[in-house]
Amino acid sequence: MLAVHDKRIADAVARLGAENAFQVLARAREIEATGRRVVHMEIGEPDFDTPKHIKDAAVASLMAHDTHYTPSAGIMELRETVADYATRFRKMPKPYTHANVTVAPGAKPIIWNILSAILNPGDDFIYFDPAYPAYGSASTYLQANVIRIPLRESLDWRMDLDELERRVSDRTKAIVINSPHNPTGGVLLREDLERIAELAQKHDFLVISDEIYSRNFYLETEFISIASLPGMQERTIIVDGFSKAYAMTGWRLGYAVMPEELCKIVTLFNNNTFSCVATFVQKAGVAALTGDDAPVVEMNEIFRQRRDKLVKGLNEIPGMSCTLPEGAFYAFPNVQQITHDDKALASYLLEEGGVACGGGSSFGPAGAGYLRFSYAASLDDIDYALSQIRTVLPKFKG
Ligand SMILES: Cc1ncc(COP(=O)(O)O)c(C=O)c1O
């Protein structure tokens, strides 16, 4: 939270959070500019290039003069493509149509617009701690009654569903789930989703299911969306996008899929905030979802190799222990034997070792005593990072 005392600034600004990873990235770049080697494991972006057929589609669209305003929900071609993809990939009982889809410059602004569309001040709003910071920032800004339920390392970063059951009520407006999960890499199992679905129907609340890592999935079983469970399509808002699966972070393209009436209201917020997304970027999205899927599978295989190397290496460092992430591209080691001041340790590793990572507490109080490493770094970089950590850690005064 910011401490803002200037009377020219709105009081509400004090309720805004921020994504710490961008601040660490800025400092890491400063250090790099001095000529030192820095391994970037602080920010959640694939280091791969966007697949060529996706870039070609954007260039062709630009050259065809697709450079004007578009509808606030997105171009029809992308909305229809997303509806087909979401139906197929998630094995939905009833097909989605374009009317269920709204498009945004990234999943992050759509999260803001969804929460603006549903939360009144004082509404009970539940998410899991630690969490991607946008949920806490937007819901606190909107003055919802935020209820954070800790995720458990002992449950491979799944939630304690008995605790969830105790905390939900008929006052619960919505709950956010995020599987695979940022920052822990945890994945919810079918039985978890079924229990959440049962509670949602019993207490009549919405489920916001952030599935942006649904293609970064390492279990042998298939990804399951809560939206596909009986009775859930009508009460689930799926958040997804192109940043993670297709290495398209800088393109800014995301979307949400939800019941039609709600979709119109979220689109009204799109209209009031960013107006629309560039056509050539949306055409790239169409190419991503309809074109060759092999690059996604190849990138995932490389992520899996990096995950295995990083997690093994972290577990060999005295004082650290790390669960095996089952999705996304983050490792979330426990460093409580070394320190509870995870931010101080993250900053020390960057300043002394040139290893940029995040403090777990920047994802919520339950992240205290953990670090987040994004393994969107080459195997060589991971080796270097591990050796730097081993070298500098003994001198850390926590
Ligand atoms: C869980 C989660 N949701 C949403 C986003 C937003 O992604 P983007 O705005 O790049 O689409 C991120 C990015 O890190 C994320 O980790």
Ligand as a Chemical Component Dictionary entry (heavy atoms), coordinates in Angstrom:
data_LIG
# 
_chem_comp.id                   LIG 
_chem_comp.type                 NON-POLYMER 
_chem_comp.pdbx_formal_charge   0 
_chem_comp.three_letter_code    LIG 
# 
loop_
_chem_comp_atom.comp_id 
_chem_comp_atom.atom_id 
_chem_comp_atom.alt_atom_id 
_chem_comp_atom.type_symbol 
_chem_comp_atom.charge 
_chem_comp_atom.model_Cartn_x 
_chem_comp_atom.model_Cartn_y 
_chem_comp_atom.model_Cartn_z 
_chem_comp_atom.pdbx_ordinal 
LIG C1 C1 C 0 -2.419 -15.418 -12.034 1  
LIG C2 C2 C 0 -2.252 -14.365 -13.059 2  
LIG N1 N1 N 0 -3.335 -13.813 -13.616 3  
LIG C3 C3 C 0 -3.249 -12.852 -14.543 4  
LIG C4 C4 C 0 -2.023 -12.384 -14.954 5  
LIG C5 C5 C 0 -1.979 -11.247 -15.962 6  
LIG O1 O1 O 0 -1.404 -11.541 -17.163 7  
LIG P1 P1 P 0 -1.482 -10.560 -18.402 8  
LIG O2 O2 O 0 -2.015 -9.249  -17.935 9  
LIG O3 O3 O 0 -0.102 -10.459 -18.938 10 
LIG O4 O4 O 0 -2.428 -11.205 -19.380 11 
LIG C6 C6 C 0 -0.845 -12.919 -14.409 12 
LIG C7 C7 C 0 0.497  -12.400 -14.799 13 
LIG O5 O5 O 0 1.490  -12.611 -14.159 14 
LIG C8 C8 C 0 -0.970 -13.946 -13.436 15 
LIG O6 O6 O 0 0.115  -14.501 -12.869 16 
# 
loop_
_chem_comp_bond.comp_id 
_chem_comp_bond.atom_id_1 
_chem_comp_bond.atom_id_2 
_chem_comp_bond.value_order 
_chem_comp_bond.pdbx_ordinal 
LIG C1 C2 SING 1  
LIG C2 N1 SING 2  
LIG C2 C8 DOUB 3  
LIG N1 C3 DOUB 4  
LIG C3 C4 SING 5  
LIG C4 C5 SING 6  
LIG C4 C6 DOUB 7  
LIG C5 O1 SING 8  
LIG O1 P1 SING 9  
LIG P1 O2 DOUB 10 
LIG P1 O3 SING 11 
LIG P1 O4 SING 12 
LIG C6 C7 SING 13 
LIG C6 C8 SING 14 
LIG C7 O5 DOUB 15 
LIG C8 O6 SING 16 
# 
